[in-house]
């Protein structure tokens, strides 16, 4: 396995766009993909999330 993100308090993980990964953390949503720059969408405040995710749509 190849590390894609190193963050404390990672809660949920979902596959995204053929090889990408979405990771919910206490600080925000991390998006990473081998062909794109990794990004984080911060939450307004740190939070604890459920550890089960399912991507419904890739619109």
N, CA, C and O atoms as CSV, one atom per row, in Angstrom:
chain,resi,resn,atom,element,x,y,z
A,1,UNK,N,N,0.834,-1.179,0.000
A,1,UNK,CA,C,0.000,0.000,0.000
A,1,UNK,C,C,0.877,1.240,0.000
A,1,UNK,O,O,1.961,1.253,0.582
A,2,UNK,N,N,0.394,2.268,-0.656
A,2,UNK,CA,C,1.093,3.537,-0.719
A,2,UNK,C,C,0.377,4.563,0.143
A,2,UNK,O,O,-0.817,4.790,-0.050
A,3,UNK,N,N,1.068,5.190,1.087
A,3,UNK,CA,C,0.407,6.233,1.882
A,3,UNK,C,C,-0.038,7.379,0.976
A,3,UNK,O,O,0.726,7.835,0.126
A,4,UNK,N,N,-1.276,7.844,1.160
A,4,UNK,CA,C,-1.776,8.964,0.355
A,4,UNK,C,C,-2.031,10.204,1.200
A,4,UNK,O,O,-2.017,11.320,0.682
A,5,UNK,N,N,-2.264,10.018,2.491
A,5,UNK,CA,C,-2.469,11.153,3.375
A,5,UNK,C,C,-2.078,10.725,4.790
A,5,UNK,O,O,-2.354,9.599,5.204
A,6,UNK,N,N,-1.436,11.628,5.522
A,6,UNK,CA,C,-1.078,11.330,6.903
A,6,UNK,C,C,-1.683,12.428,7.767
A,6,UNK,O,O,-1.165,13.542,7.839
A,7,UNK,N,N,-2.783,12.089,8.416
A,7,UNK,CA,C,-3.467,13.039,9.283
A,7,UNK,C,C,-3.949,12.306,10.516
A,7,UNK,O,O,-4.352,11.145,10.441
A,8,UNK,N,N,-3.907,12.976,11.640
A,8,UNK,CA,C,-4.483,12.403,12.842
A,8,UNK,C,C,-5.997,12.542,12.770
A,8,UNK,O,O,-6.516,13.432,12.096
A,9,UNK,N,N,-6.686,11.676,13.454
A,9,UNK,CA,C,-8.136,11.695,13.531
A,9,UNK,C,C,-8.809,11.553,12.167
A,9,UNK,O,O,-9.708,12.325,11.832
A,10,UNK,N,N,-8.373,10.566,11.380
A,10,UNK,CA,C,-9.070,10.229,10.143
A,10,UNK,C,C,-10.207,9.285,10.494
A,10,UNK,O,O,-9.997,8.294,11.194
A,11,UNK,N,N,-11.405,9.579,10.019
A,11,UNK,CA,C,-12.591,8.824,10.423
A,11,UNK,C,C,-13.162,7.940,9.322
A,11,UNK,O,O,-13.471,6.775,9.569
A,12,UNK,N,N,-13.305,8.463,8.131
A,12,UNK,CA,C,-13.967,7.705,7.069
A,12,UNK,C,C,-13.147,7.770,5.794
A,12,UNK,O,O,-12.421,8.732,5.543
A,13,UNK,N,N,-13.283,6.724,4.999
A,13,UNK,CA,C,-12.521,6.600,3.761
A,13,UNK,C,C,-13.467,6.102,2.680
A,13,UNK,O,O,-14.243,5.177,2.915
A,14,UNK,N,N,-13.411,6.709,1.488
A,14,UNK,CA,C,-14.232,6.257,0.362
A,14,UNK,C,C,-13.406,6.360,-0.914
A,14,UNK,O,O,-12.636,7.304,-1.090
A,15,UNK,N,N,-13.571,5.389,-1.799
A,15,UNK,CA,C,-12.882,5.474,-3.092
A,15,UNK,C,C,-13.547,6.564,-3.923
A,15,UNK,O,O,-14.725,6.870,-3.734
A,16,UNK,N,N,-12.778,7.151,-4.853
A,16,UNK,CA,C,-13.268,8.284,-5.630
A,16,UNK,C,C,-12.574,8.323,-6.982
A,16,UNK,O,O,-11.346,8.267,-7.035
A,17,UNK,N,N,-13.298,8.415,-8.043
A,17,UNK,CA,C,-12.815,8.589,-9.415
A,17,UNK,C,C,-11.657,7.682,-9.800
A,17,UNK,O,O,-10.555,8.165,-10.055
A,18,UNK,N,N,-11.883,6.413,-9.845
A,18,UNK,CA,C,-10.911,5.437,-10.358
A,18,UNK,C,C,-9.495,5.655,-9.853
A,18,UNK,O,O,-8.611,6.023,-10.627
A,19,UNK,N,N,-9.274,5.436,-8.587
A,19,UNK,CA,C,-7.926,5.537,-8.040
A,19,UNK,C,C,-7.764,6.629,-7.018
A,19,UNK,O,O,-6.731,6.703,-6.352
A,20,UNK,N,N,-8.761,7.483,-6.875
A,20,UNK,CA,C,-8.704,8.550,-5.893
A,20,UNK,C,C,-9.316,8.113,-4.572
A,20,UNK,O,O,-9.961,7.068,-4.481
A,21,UNK,N,N,-9.104,8.929,-3.558
A,21,UNK,CA,C,-9.591,8.616,-2.224
A,21,UNK,C,C,-10.120,9.892,-1.581
A,21,UNK,O,O,-9.537,10.966,-1.726
A,22,UNK,N,N,-11.250,9.753,-0.858
A,22,UNK,CA,C,-11.776,10.808,-0.005
A,22,UNK,C,C,-11.586,10.360,1.440
A,22,UNK,O,O,-11.941,9.238,1.799
A,23,UNK,N,N,-11.026,11.237,2.263
A,23,UNK,CA,C,-10.782,10.911,3.666
A,23,UNK,C,C,-11.417,12.006,4.523
A,23,UNK,O,O,-11.082,13.182,4.382
A,24,UNK,N,N,-12.326,11.621,5.402
A,24,UNK,CA,C,-12.910,12.565,6.350
A,24,UNK,C,C,-12.037,12.581,7.583
A,24,UNK,O,O,-11.760,11.534,8.168
A,25,UNK,N,N,-11.607,13.749,7.976
A,25,UNK,CA,C,-10.770,13.910,9.163
A,25,UNK,C,C,-11.434,14.898,10.111
A,25,UNK,O,O,-12.437,15.517,9.758
A,26,UNK,N,N,-10.894,15.048,11.290
A,26,UNK,CA,C,-11.435,16.003,12.255
A,26,UNK,C,C,-11.351,17.435,11.719
A,26,UNK,O,O,-12.168,18.278,12.088
A,27,UNK,N,N,-10.383,17.714,10.864
A,27,UNK,CA,C,-10.177,19.076,10.368
A,27,UNK,C,C,-10.879,19.368,9.054
A,27,UNK,O,O,-11.087,20.534,8.718
A,28,UNK,N,N,-11.251,18.331,8.297
A,28,UNK,CA,C,-11.919,18.573,7.022
A,28,UNK,C,C,-11.879,17.358,6.123
A,28,UNK,O,O,-11.423,16.288,6.524
A,29,UNK,N,N,-12.364,17.531,4.894
A,29,UNK,CA,C,-12.403,16.479,3.896
A,29,UNK,C,C,-11.147,16.564,3.029
A,29,UNK,O,O,-10.859,17.611,2.448
A,30,UNK,N,N,-10.406,15.465,2.945
A,30,UNK,CA,C,-9.198,15.411,2.125
A,30,UNK,C,C,-9.516,14.645,0.851
A,30,UNK,O,O,-10.089,13.557,0.899
A,31,UNK,N,N,-9.142,15.218,-0.290
A,31,UNK,CA,C,-9.307,14.560,-1.587
A,31,UNK,C,C,-7.925,14.339,-2.179
A,31,UNK,O,O,-7.123,15.269,-2.271
A,32,UNK,N,N,-7.652,13.108,-2.577
A,32,UNK,CA,C,-6.370,12.818,-3.202
A,32,UNK,C,C,-6.582,11.878,-4.376
A,32,UNK,O,O,-7.448,11.004,-4.338
A,33,UNK,N,N,-5.784,12.066,-5.420
A,33,UNK,CA,C,-5.859,11.254,-6.643
A,33,UNK,C,C,-4.473,11.265,-7.276
A,33,UNK,O,O,-3.779,12.281,-7.227
A,34,UNK,N,N,-4.064,10.149,-7.867
A,34,UNK,CA,C,-2.715,10.096,-8.454
A,34,UNK,C,C,-2.469,11.134,-9.555
A,34,UNK,O,O,-1.319,11.503,-9.794
A,35,UNK,N,N,-3.520,11.610,-10.228
A,35,UNK,CA,C,-3.330,12.553,-11.340
A,35,UNK,C,C,-3.712,13.986,-10.994
A,35,UNK,O,O,-3.699,14.854,-11.868
A,36,UNK,N,N,-4.055,14.250,-9.723
A,36,UNK,CA,C,-4.477,15.593,-9.308
A,36,UNK,C,C,-3.741,16.027,-8.044
A,36,UNK,O,O,-3.210,15.205,-7.296
A,37,UNK,N,N,-3.726,17.320,-7.832
A,37,UNK,CA,C,-3.158,17.859,-6.603
A,37,UNK,C,C,-4.097,17.532,-5.445
A,37,UNK,O,O,-5.309,17.702,-5.575
A,38,UNK,N,N,-3.569,17.072,-4.330
A,38,UNK,CA,C,-4.385,16.792,-3.146
A,38,UNK,C,C,-4.943,18.090,-2.586
A,38,UNK,O,O,-4.295,19.135,-2.642
A,39,UNK,N,N,-6.152,18.008,-2.047
A,39,UNK,CA,C,-6.813,19.196,-1.504
A,39,UNK,C,C,-7.511,18.851,-0.199
A,39,UNK,O,O,-7.865,17.697,0.043
A,40,UNK,N,N,-7.706,19.863,0.639
A,40,UNK,CA,C,-8.506,19.700,1.850
A,40,UNK,C,C,-9.577,20.782,1.869
A,40,UNK,O,O,-9.304,21.953,1.605
A,41,UNK,N,N,-10.793,20.372,2.184
A,41,UNK,CA,C,-11.906,21.283,2.387
A,41,UNK,C,C,-12.141,21.324,3.893
A,41,UNK,O,O,-12.698,20.379,4.453
A,42,UNK,N,N,-11.726,22.404,4.559
A,42,UNK,CA,C,-11.814,22.429,6.021
A,42,UNK,C,C,-13.256,22.592,6.510
A,42,UNK,O,O,-14.067,23.270,5.879
A,43,UNK,N,N,-13.554,21.961,7.640
A,43,UNK,CA,C,-14.835,22.172,8.303
A,43,UNK,C,C,-14.764,23.516,9.035
A,43,UNK,O,O,-13.669,23.993,9.333
A,44,UNK,N,N,-15.913,24.131,9.330
A,44,UNK,CA,C,-15.891,25.379,10.106
A,44,UNK,C,C,-15.274,25.193,11.493
A,44,UNK,O,O,-14.631,26.102,12.018
A,45,UNK,N,N,-15.474,23.998,12.089
A,45,UNK,CA,C,-14.894,23.652,13.379
A,45,UNK,C,C,-14.506,22.186,13.333
A,45,UNK,O,O,-15.148,21.413,12.623
A,46,UNK,N,N,-13.473,21.771,14.068
A,46,UNK,CA,C,-13.134,20.353,14.107
A,46,UNK,C,C,-14.333,19.527,14.571
A,46,UNK,O,O,-15.085,19.950,15.448
A,47,UNK,N,N,-14.505,18.347,13.975
A,47,UNK,CA,C,-15.616,17.483,14.362
A,47,UNK,C,C,-15.237,16.017,14.228
A,47,UNK,O,O,-14.304,15.667,13.505
A,48,UNK,N,N,-15.961,15.179,14.921
A,48,UNK,CA,C,-15.790,13.735,14.817
A,48,UNK,C,C,-16.900,13.193,13.926
A,48,UNK,O,O,-18.074,13.496,14.140
A,49,UNK,N,N,-16.537,12.403,12.940
A,49,UNK,CA,C,-17.501,11.864,11.982
A,49,UNK,C,C,-17.622,10.362,12.114
A,49,UNK,O,O,-16.774,9.707,12.720
A,50,UNK,N,N,-18.672,9.832,11.549
A,50,UNK,CA,C,-18.862,8.392,11.488
A,50,UNK,C,C,-17.760,7.790,10.620
A,50,UNK,O,O,-17.217,8.467,9.747
A,51,UNK,N,N,-17.433,6.528,10.854
A,51,UNK,CA,C,-16.363,5.890,10.087
A,51,UNK,C,C,-16.883,5.075,8.906
A,51,UNK,O,O,-16.127,4.297,8.323
A,52,UNK,N,N,-18.156,5.234,8.541
A,52,UNK,CA,C,-18.709,4.530,7.391
A,52,UNK,C,C,-19.184,5.543,6.356
A,52,UNK,O,O,-20.022,6.394,6.653
A,53,UNK,N,N,-18.651,5.450,5.154
A,53,UNK,CA,C,-19.036,6.347,4.073
A,53,UNK,C,C,-19.360,5.551,2.851
A,53,UNK,O,O,-18.848,4.449,2.654
A,54,UNK,N,N,-20.216,6.111,2.026
A,54,UNK,CA,C,-20.505,5.554,0.710
A,54,UNK,C,C,-20.713,6.716,-0.242
A,54,UNK,O,O,-21.552,7.580,0.015
A,55,UNK,N,N,-19.974,6.755,-1.323
A,55,UNK,CA,C,-20.112,7.818,-2.306
A,55,UNK,C,C,-21.367,7.543,-3.132
A,55,UNK,O,O,-21.464,6.501,-3.779
A,56,UNK,N,N,-22.319,8.460,-3.117
A,56,UNK,CA,C,-23.600,8.262,-3.794
A,56,UNK,C,C,-23.529,8.689,-5.253
A,56,UNK,O,O,-24.046,7.989,-6.124
A,57,UNK,N,N,-22.900,9.819,-5.536
A,57,UNK,CA,C,-22.857,10.337,-6.896
A,57,UNK,C,C,-21.547,11.047,-7.144
A,57,UNK,O,O,-20.995,11.687,-6.249
A,58,UNK,N,N,-21.051,10.931,-8.359
A,58,UNK,CA,C,-19.844,11.661,-8.761
A,58,UNK,C,C,-20.216,12.706,-9.782
A,58,UNK,O,O,-19.540,12.822,-10.805
A,59,UNK,N,N,-21.260,13.469,-9.549
A,59,UNK,CA,C,-21.765,14.476,-10.488
A,59,UNK,C,C,-20.794,15.589,-10.720
A,59,UNK,O,O,-21.081,16.509,-11.486
